């Protein structure tokens, strides 16, 4: 009968064989990867690549450029505009001509004409009116009688304005600078959020690669233990139940390895798509070793967020827009009056010189009034709707700012604890790796149960995932905090983004 001491030399040889198999399983995969033209990236390189060519970053640049040109168009409304117009014509047809006694005759007309008009317009923001200066010259020739006629306006000065209307120039001067400031801060925030997204994609891919590495290692280990168990089962040192457990674990780990390959391919495609890379580019990630440990003062973070975040500007803008809508509703509900004044000089003549000789003065003024007598309450209803919307916007803005402050506090609190969590996860991973090694050795020597080995493997896998998750959370919070405050608390420097201008 074989005693329990006899299998030990054989077990030691099997153990050495198992370690050899485990040692060969992973390096061969790494060599195969490095043999190709692999793109090796660390976290900062991924962020730089994303800021340069990712679709999200490019979309942010074009979105800002759109707002930039809208703002330049707004500013042009308050600068003088110079316009030159001309409408030459030829008329050679039979037309209906009304006579002095009211009768009409169909007469053939043969005419040639041209005009030239030059005007300078200046909008006045504090009144909402427009001041203008004009000069014009008109030429008319009767082709049948060969007669010429010139009409000129050497200079004409005028002003037009709605007296009780909505002054859009005044409100735009309040709203559009806020909109442009919001666009600049939105761009800076989006750039930092692209960095935060880069961290998420980086660690999602790193986690998928780590899961595949663990799955292959676990399968190699399960396969080795199963083969060892076949020999031990034959000599009667393990039970049939334990033998079946090892076989089931081997099959389960093989399935996990296949699932991990599929998951890695999916994450790799998402990663390449985010960075705008070709879908056949092989990639290997280099994990950061440590994270910087520093505290972020909440009071300073909130002050910087109020200065640099687009949220406070956004809430002020929607307040001004609601007030503008109320002003517009009031202006269109009551008396409307438009005034037009013009003073200038004019003259006519058969030659261009005579048309400028001793010009005569001309004055023109008009005022148009409109007062709704019976509109069945439509104007009053629009005013009430606008006032209600304005009050609702005020409430939403106040609540939004309170939520914004709380969000800053939450992010700061989470970040201040995250570095410690990373350190704990790293230490836990080392201990779990060591326990796995010990549990494997004890099981091979027959001094530990399969249940204890499975617990050790599960703890090691969970520890690796927890470490990657803690690292991902840290860097995402780091760049989220930068996006909210426009400040790098690690280097104590204000962030300055190069705004695109073309």
Secondary structure, DSSP 4 states (H G I P E B T S, - for coil): ---TTTHHHHHHHHHHHHHHHHHHHHHHHHHHHHHS--EEEEHHHHHHHHHHH-HHHHHHHHHHHHHHHHHHHHHHTTS-EEEEE---EEEEEEEEEE-TTS-EEEEEEEEEEEEEEEEEEEEETTTTEEEEEEEEEEEEEETTTTEEEEEEEEEEEEEEEESSS--HHHHHHHHHHHHHHHHHHHHHHHHHHHHHHHHHHHHHHHHHHHHHHHHHHHHHHHHHHHHHHHHHHHTTSS-HHHHHHHHHHHHHHHHHHHHHHHHHHHHHHHHHHHHT--TT--EEEE--S--------HHHHHHHHHHH-HHHHHHHHHHHHHHHHHHHHHHTTS-EEEEEEEEEEEEEESSTTGGGSSPEEEEEEEEEEE--S--TTHHHHHHHHHHHHHHHHHHHHHHHHHHHHHHHHHHHHHHHHHHHHHHHHHHHHHHHHHHHHHHHHHHHTTSS-HHHHHHHHHHHHHHHHHHHHHHHHHHHHHHHHHHHHSEETTTTEE--------
